[in-house]
Amino acid sequence: MIVTALYLTVLAALLAGLGSAVHREGPAPDVEPAFARRVAEGVLVLRALGQAYADRTQRLLDELTTSTPLLLPSAEGPANTRA
């Protein structure tokens, strides 16, 4: 139980640090204590970052599936150029 409480305390401190260090676009969360507002900002920053990476991965996957396939050498041709 002590380990869980320490984990949550450190996690909240890291999220608060992230929330106060990074300025994101949009309105501030409607949370009253300043520390809780910073924690909520940190969660929103992580969510936006995760969404950006998900969009990037989806775009890369779309490029892979819509690109022309590579032409592999046929089995009938010479497999080895050495004589």
N, C-alpha and C positions, 0 to 999 in steps of 0.2 A: 504494500500500500504506500509506503514511503517512496519507493522507486517510481510508482505511478504519479504521485504528487510532484516529485521532482521533475519527471519527464514533462508533465503538463505545464509546470512553471517555466522550464527552459523553453519549451515550444512557444508559450505565450510571449516570453521575452524576445525570442527570435522573430516572431511575427510582428511584434510591436516595433522592433528595430527596423524591419523591412518596410513596414507601413509608414514609418516616419522618414525613412531614407529615400524612398521612391515616390515621386509625385505622378499620379495617374490622372487621366482625364475623367471628367464626370463629377457628379456631386459626391460630397463626403457622406459616409454612412450615418444614418440617424441613430447613433449610439451615444449615450450621455457621458459616462466617465471618459476622460481623455485617453487613459490607457486602453480601455476597451475599444475606443474609436481607432486607435493605432493598430490594435490587433485585427480589427475588422478590415482596415485598409491593407494590412499585410495579406490577409486571406484573399481579398479582391485582387491584389497584385499577382499572387500565385495563380489564381483562377484565370486571369487574363494571359499570363505567361503560358499556362498549360493550353489554353485555347489557341494561342498563336502557334505553338508547336504542333498541335493537332491539325490546324489548317495547313501548315507547311507540309506535314507528312501526307495529308490527303492530296495536296497539289502535286507532290512528287509521285505519289502512287498513280494519280490520274495521268501524269506525263508518261509513266512507264507503260500503262495499259493502252494508251492511244498512240504511242510511237510505232514506227515501222519495225517489224521484227528483223533481227540480224540474219543475214544469209550465211548459213554454215556451208563449208565445202561438202560436196556430194561424196558418197561412198565409192562411186565409180572412178573418180579421178585419182591421180597419183597421191597416195597418202604420205609418201616419203620422197623427197626430191634427191636424196643421195642415190648414187648408182651402186 
